[in-house]
Structures are given as C-alpha cells and as structure tokens.
Amino acid sequence: MTTKKPVVILGPTASGKSDTAMAVARTTNTEIVVCDAMQVYRGMDIGTAKPTLTDRTDVPHHCLDLVEATERFTVSDYQLAARAAVADITSRGANALVVAGTGLYLTALIDELEFPGEYPQVRKELEGERRVETLYRRLEELDPLAASRIEPTNRRRIERALEVTIGSGKPFSSFGPGTGAYPDNGVTQIGILWPREVLAARVEARVHRMMEQGFLAEVKTLVESRALSHTARQALGYAELIDHLHGECSLDEAVSDIIVHTRQFAVRQERWFRRDPRIRWITVNEDPVAEIAPVLAEFLH
C-alpha cells in the first residue's frame, strides 16, 4: 500500500544514501525528494554530487536546480518546495522518498519549524566584514547558545544568526526546534552509519572522483560568469577551489583542504542527525545498497 507520509533515507556525505535510494526507487512506485542545501543551485553539479541525468531520467527527482547560483535560497523556500513536492507525489499514488543530507532542511520538511524574518540591510553590513573570526566573536557576545551550535568557520550560518539576532532583537537560538523536541510525526527515517575510518576513505575517494569529472572547470565557469551567490560561494569544495583560482593555494593544497573539510562536515552531519531518537540507524559493513535497500523497500511497497 502506498504510504501518505514520506520515507527518509539520511546520512553524512559519501555514505551511499543516493545510490541506495535509486536502487529502491527503480523497483517501487517511488519518486525522490532531494534534501540538500546546495543541490538547489543550478550549475553546481559535480561539487554537490547531484544525481546523474540517467538517474533523473529513470526516477523523477524533486527539489533539484530550483534557483540560479546567483540567487538567495532559504530554509523557508525549501520547506515550501519540498512539501509541495511530497503532496504532488502522494496525490498521484506514488511514494515520496526523501534523500537527506541537510538536517535543518529535513526538520523544515517533516516537523514544525518557525522561521525568523529577513533583514537585508543587516545582512549587507555583516557581509562587509572580511574576518569570520570577528563575526563569530560578536555572535558569542550576543547569543552564546547559537554560537555554541555553529562551527567558528561556518560564515554563512554565523552571518544568518547575527542577522536575525540584530534585526529581530531576539536571540537566533530562540527560533527553530527546541532541545529534545522530536514529536511522533509518523515519518519513517532510516540512517546510514559507517565506521569513521571507512567513511573518511569514502570521502577522499569521492573528492578525487569529482576532480576527475571536471570539478575545477565547473568552478572556473561559475567564477568567470560571476554566477555564485554569497551562500553558494561558501559551499564546500567551491570555496577551496576559488581560493586556488585566485592564486591563494596550489591545486594539491585545495584538494587536500576539500578532503579535510568534507570529513569534518560529515562528522557534523552525523552529530546533527544523531540527536533525533526517531531515526532507525543501520551500520553498513560493505555495501549500503545491499544492506539497506531491502529494509527501505519494506516501507515503500
């Protein structure tokens, strides 16, 4: 029987969730809803590991390529698009399978989430500050709780937290889901776990594969056409290769940085998801498709 609620497959980058989702979707009446903060941008394909054109032809994908890389896109925008996609899919009698790598976007889709307003003038002033360390210290002063939840190098999230705190007069940490707020929403969530050292090796292999596929050329094209918004410019992998193109580091150094930063990002993704007790975790030993697809398929037939 077709489920009316979406089913979620989630995990850190390079965990194999997309391949697993495709394997299941090909054999069930299922369409995929992508839950990734960077795959919404057109032209950012290789570096965000978007599904191939073949995959997208075989199985309908939603919430990909929603805006140009020059445009601003928010969690609220994603919530509207993703919920509309799920409603459309299920109205046609199909299953909606959410492939999630961005925890906040997933929360916006399956749970209730209050969104703070936009304060363009404040944001413009913050973007004028060159040093992320200065912004982070300011956030520590204004909203210590929000600062404790954000990596000191994550400029995009630091700027957003400051924008809301300054613009609204309320701490950024007062918005969004509260600690331990995980109501029973009827959504099945399956999480992929790898031994840390194995996932690290998978990340390295993925980065090298992206470089072989033309990641540097993709970034160069975007930079030359000025087709990157402030948010997109900070995306993992793109920021490092932009530094290389500006002569700030060698290509080998940029690739090494991408690997290190992606591994760190994977740890943060897992940490975010692990807070949710509703997720059913499956530890993979060798092949996520063989080990997880049968479990996932049970909820989609």
C-alpha positions, -999 to +999 in steps of 0.1 A: +000+000+000+013+034-009+023+055+021+009+090+026+039+101+046+074+105+031+100+079+039+135+093+047+169+079+039+196+100+056+233+101+064+265+121+060+281+129+027+296+099+009+275+074+029+258+060-001+223+073+005+217+084-031+227+051-046+206+032-020+176+054-028+179+049-065+181+011-061+149+011-042+131+037-063+138+018-095+118-012-082+090+006-064+064+032-073+087+059-058+099+094-066+128+111-049+127+144-030+163+157-026+170+174+008+203+191+002+211+228+007+234+231-022+218+209-048+191+235-052+215+257-072+217+253-110+252+248-124+266+234-091+265+198-102+298+180-098+308+196-065+274+189-049+273+153-062+239+157-079+222+126-093+232+119-129+210+127-158+205+090-163+193+086-127+170+116-131+155+101-163+150+067-147+134+081-115+117+115-111+137+138-087+123+169-070+139+199-053+170+199-076+180+230-096+154+253-081+173+286-084+203+301-101+235+300-082+234+338-081+201+338-061+194+336-024+176+305-012+164+299+024+152+271+046+117+286+043+119+284+005+129+248+007+101+239+031+075+253+006+091+235-024+096+202-006+062+200+010+046+208-024+066+181-040+056+155-014+019+165-017+022+162-055+039+128-054+015+112-030-016+127-047-006+106-077-004+074-056+034+072-056+058+071-026+079+101-017+114+091-007+134+119+009+172+117+005+185+139+032+220+153+039+210+187+053+195+183+088+178+217+091+161+213+057+148+179+068+134+193+100+117+220+080+101+194+058+088+168+083+084+189+115+070+222+125+097+250+123+093+287+129+113+309+106+128+342+116+124+372+092+149+386+066+169+417+074+187+427+041+204+458+055+218+440+085+229+412+062+247+436+038+266+452+067+277+417+080+288+407+045+311+437+045+331+423+074+361+404+060+371+384+090+348+355+101+366+355+134+352+389+142+317+379+133+319+348+154+331+367+185+302+391+180+278+362+179+293+348+211+286+381+228+250+384+215+238+348+215+263+324+232+239+294+227+237+299+190+275+303+188+280+270+206+259+253+179+278+267+149+313+260+137+335+291+140+344+288+103+309+285+090+305+321+078+271+315+062+254+303+094+272+328+116+260+357+094+224+344+094+224+340+132+237+376+136+213+389+110+183+375+129+196+384+164+204+420+154+174+425+132+147+410+154+161+419+187+157+382+198+184+356+200+187+334+170+187+304+193+151+312+203+138+302+169+135+267+154+130+234+172+137+232+209+161+208+225+146+174+226+116+185+205+110+153+185+073+146+182+060+115+166+053+127+131+047+093+115+077+096+092+100+067+089+136+077+089+165+053+081+200+065+088+232+051+073+262+046+096+298+037+086+328+031+108+346+065+110+377+054+092+358+038+063+337+069+058+369+090+058+382+068+030+350+071+010+351+109+013+386+110-001+377+088-030+346+109-037+367+141-038+392+126-062+364+113-084+349+148-085+382+163-096+384+137-124+349+146-135+358+182-140+350+199-107+377+226-112+363+235-146+328+238-132+340+262-105+360+282-130+330+286-153+309+298-123+335+323-111+341+337-146+304+342-152+300+356-117+273+330-112+277+325-075+257+340-047+274+347-014+259+315+000+269+294-030+304+308-029+309+294+006+299+259-004+322+230+005+347+224-023+338+255-042+353+279-016+386+259-017+389+258-055+380+295-057+410+302-034+431+282-058+419+301-088+427+333-070+463+321-065+460+317-028+470+280-028+481+252-051+456+228-066+470+200-045+466+221-013+430+229-024+421+193-029+437+183+004+417+211+021+385+198+005+391+163+018+397+175+053+368+199+054+344+173+039+354+148+065+347+174+092+314+182+076+304+145+076+311+144+113+289+174+119+261+160+097+261+127+117+262+147+150+231+166+139+211+136+129+221+115+160+202+140+182+169+126+167+158+095+186+132+087+159+159+077+134+165+040+128+202+036+123+218+008+103+256+003+104+269-007+070+298-031+067+305-031+030+276-022+006+248+002+016+227-008-014+227-045-005+224-039+033+199-011+035+178-012+003+158-042+014+149-026+047+140+007+030+119-012+004+097-026+031+083+008+038+077+017+001+058-014-012 
